[in-house]
Amino acid sequence: MSQVYDYVCTGLTILDILGRRISQIPPGGKTEIIEQIRITAAGTAAGPAVIGAKYGLKTALVGAIGSDDMGFILETMLKNNGVDASLLQRRTDMPTAATMLAVAPDGQRPNFHAIGASVMLELDQARIDAIVNSRFVHWGGVGTMLMLDGGPGAEVLKQSSENGAVITCDFITPGPGSLDALKLVMPYVDYFMPSLDEAMEVAETSNADDTAAFYMDAGAKACILKDGAKGSLLYANGGKTRIPALKVDVLDTTGCGDAYCAGFAAGLAQGWDPEKACRFATATSALVATGLGSDAGVTDFQSTLDAMEDLQPLD
């Protein structure tokens, strides 16, 4: 089977409902007027899928949604952003996963999450074929894919790797099974791209160098540690490169890490080396931070390329 997609994102698929600026919950049944409410496709798979499609990659999302109104809205938003949603699994046993985020004036974003169908994603042959024949595969949400984390997911990534795919991987909110699940997939991952804080929590390390070494010893070929306003660190080919964050007026950081993953894949798809791809990923996440939600600020590849060249380093 020939490669059908440039970019297939598999895993956590969520509908985000965001509001800003929220400094308190009104007492009783009172109402507080806020500046903006927005809904977005989000999660460590759906978030990157939207950005990848905006950058012109032929992108598909392999995730699970409920057979409910939220699922219908989420599917429609994905399609409107150019994502192929035909591989979504529609489940009747659980609602669509959703998160309500209250974005505070200082950018903090306390949130309320309802676990849904995403955690029960299962792969039929059509979904497996799409993943193993894609140029780039993003495995998003290790530790939250209950039907895939115990070994089935690693087998699919093994096939993808054997077919020549570039495999990136991320996870979120470490749980009891996160480390075991990560160890199963690391041998097939080209670029492990977690949040530094979450990666240290799982590895029980205290610094970036030891954290990267931990996951590369587990099998990952390279490691990119995302560290918010401090930028990111690329560990590859025996070296270490620090990529500074870029100066923007930050409104909301929701989805910045997911957008970084997609920007990195889009850079590699251009034939760039990993460092330049990281710089493009940094510009992607910077633009997302200028608006509300996981795809805010990003319009197309050229606009982000201009931002990469024009924005100044944060430090």
N, C-alpha and C positions, 0 to 999 in steps of 0.2 A: 504493500500500500504506500503510495507517495505521500509526502508531507502535505497536509491540508492547511494547517494553521501555522502562523508565525509564533504565536504565544498562547499557551493554554494555562489558565490559572485554576488550581484545584484546591478546594477546602472551604474555609469559613466564609459564609455568605449571610450578610446581615442588612437589615434596613435601619438606617440611622435617622432619628428625629432630633434635630438640634435647635436650640434656642439661645439667643444672646440679647442683651447682657443680663444675666440673672445673678443677683446678689443675695436673694433670700426667697424662701417659699412663703407666699402670702398666708397670713393666719386665717384659719377657718375656711370659709368658702369665698374669700375675697379674690379680686383680680388685680394683677400687676401688668401694666403695659410694657412690652419689651420691644427691641428694635427689629428683630428678624427671627423667623422660624423657617427651617429648610429640611427637606428629606433628601437622603443620598443613598446610593448603593455603597456598602461598606463591608469591612472585614478583610482579613489577610489574603483572601482570594478575590472577592468581588471588587475591593478597592483598587488593587493593581490592574484588574481587567479593564476597568473604565479608563484609567490613564493610558494603558497600552493601546486601547482602541483610538483614543484621542491622538496618539502619536503615529497613527497610520498602520500599526501592526494588525494583521488579521488575527483577531483575538476571540477566544471562546472561554466561557466560564463553566467549569464543572463543579456544581454545588447543589445543595438541597434547599428547597423552599417548601412552605406549606401550601395547601390548596385553599388559601384564604385571600382576603382583600389585600393584605400586606404583600403576599407573594405576587399577586397580580401587579401591584404598583411597582414592586422591585423589578420584576421581569420587564415591564414596560420601560422603566428608566434605563435598564441595561441596553435594551434594543435601541432606544433613542440615542444612546451614546455610542452606538456602533458595535456593541459586543454581541457575538453570536450566543444567544441564550437557549439554543435548541437542546443543549446537553444538560440543562438543569433537571434535577430529579424533583418531581412534585409529589410530596408525601401527604397522606390524609391522616396520619397518626399524630402529627405535631404541627403547631403553627409555625409561621416564618419567624426566625430569630430576629429580634429587634432590640435596639438600644435607644434610650432617651438621654440626651446629653445637655446639661445645663452649663453653658459656657459663661464663666464669670468675667467681670470687667478686667481682671488681671490675666485672663487667658486660661486659668484652671478650668477643668471640665469634669466635675463630678458627674457620674452617670449611673443609670439604672438599666440593667440588662435582663432580658427575658430569653432564656435558652430555648432554642427551637429546632426546627428540622435539620439545620445545617450540621449538627453533630452526628446525625444518623446517615450521612451521605454513603451511598453504596455505588459501586462501579459495575455497569453492565459492559458488554463487549464493545458497544459503540463508543462509550466514554473512554474505555481503555485504549481503543484504537486511536482516538483523537489525541490522547495524552502521549502515547508512545511514538507517534508520528509527527509531533510538533517540533519546530526548530528550537523553541525555548519553552521550558516548563517551569512554572512557579508553584511550589508546593507550600501552600499557605495555611497554617493553623495546626501544626503538629501538636498532638496532645489534646486536640478538640475533635478529632475525627475518629469516633469510637469504633466504627466498623473497618477502619483502614490502618489505624496506628499499630495494631498488633502483628503486622507482617504483610497483609495484602497490599498496602501502599508501597512498601519497600520493593515488593516484587514488580510493581508497575514502574517504579523509578529505575529499577535495574534494566528493564526492557527499554525504557527511554534512553538511558545512558548508552546501552549497546547500539541503539539506533543513531547515536550521535547528537542527541539533544543537549543543550546547555541547561542545567538544572539549578535553579535558585530555590532557596528554602527560608521560611520564616515561621515564627510561632508567637503566641500571645498568651498572657496570663498563665504562667507556669502552674501546672497541677501535679498531682501525685505520680502520674504516669508519663510526664513530659520527657524525663531523661531517658527512660527505656525506649520510648517511641523515637526520640531523636537518634539514639544509637543505632537503631535499625536502618534509618534512611541516610545517615551521614556518609556511608561509603559511596553513595551514588550522587552526592551533592557537589556541584562545581563551586557554588558560592553560597555559603551560609550567611544570612543577612539579618540577624536579630537585633533588637534593642540591647545595648550593653548591660543595662540594669537587669533585664530579664535573663539574659544569658549568664550573667554572674550568679544570679540566684539559683539557677538550675545546676550550674557547674560547681557551685560553692567555692568560687574564686573571689579575689578581692581587687583585681586589676585587669586591664584590657589584654595585656600580653599573655598572662596565664590563661585568660578566658579563650582567646583565639587558639592558643596551643592545645587546650583541652578538646575543642571541637575538631581541630585538624588532626589531632591524634586519634580521634574517633572515626576519621575517614574523610572529612570534608577537604576538598582540594584547596580552597581558599576561604577566608572569613572576612566579612565586612561588618563592623560593629557600629551601629548607629547610636549617637550620643547627644541628640537634641541640639541645643545651641552651641555645643562644643564641636559639632561637625560629626565626622565619621572617620574610622580607621580601616584601611585596607591592608590585609595580611595576605600576600600572594607571592609565589616564587621565592620564598625565603626572605622577603623584605617586608617592610612596614611603611605605609604612607598615610600621613594625616591629611584629610580633606576638610578644610574649614567650612563652617556654615556661612551663609550669605546674609547681608544686611537687608532686611525688609521690615515693614511695619506689620508686626505679628498681630493677627486678630484671633486665630484659632488654630491649634496644632493637631486637631483631629485628622488622622489618616496620613500624616506626613511620612511616617515610616513606610506605610504601604505604597505611597506614591514614589518614594525613593526606590523601592524594589522595581517598580515598573519603569521608571526612568533609566535605571541601570540596564535593564534588558533592552530597552529601546536604543541605548547607546551602543551596546554590544552588537545589536542588529545592524548598526551602521558600519560595523567593522572596526570600531574604536578599541583601543586597549582598555583594560579595566580601570585605570586611573582616570582617563577622560570620561568613561562611562559613569564613574562615581561623581565626577564634577557635574555632569548633566543631571544625574539623580539628585544631587544637592540642590540644583536650581529648581528641579521639579518640586521637591519638598518645600523649598522657600516660597514658591508661588502658591502652593496649597495653603500655607500658613497665612496668606494675606486675605483669605476669605473664610466663609463658614462651610465646613464640611470637607469630606475626604477628596473631592475633586475640584474644589474652588481654586480659582486663579490660573488653572491650566486650560489652554485653548487648543494649541497645536504644537507640533514639533519645533517649527521655526521660531515661534514666540519664546519658547523655553530656551532654545539655543541662543537667542539674542540676550535673554536674561542671564544665562551662564557667562556670556562675554561682558555684560554691562554691570552686573551687580558686584558690589565690593565685598571682600571677605569680612566676616563679623569681627575677627581679631587679627 
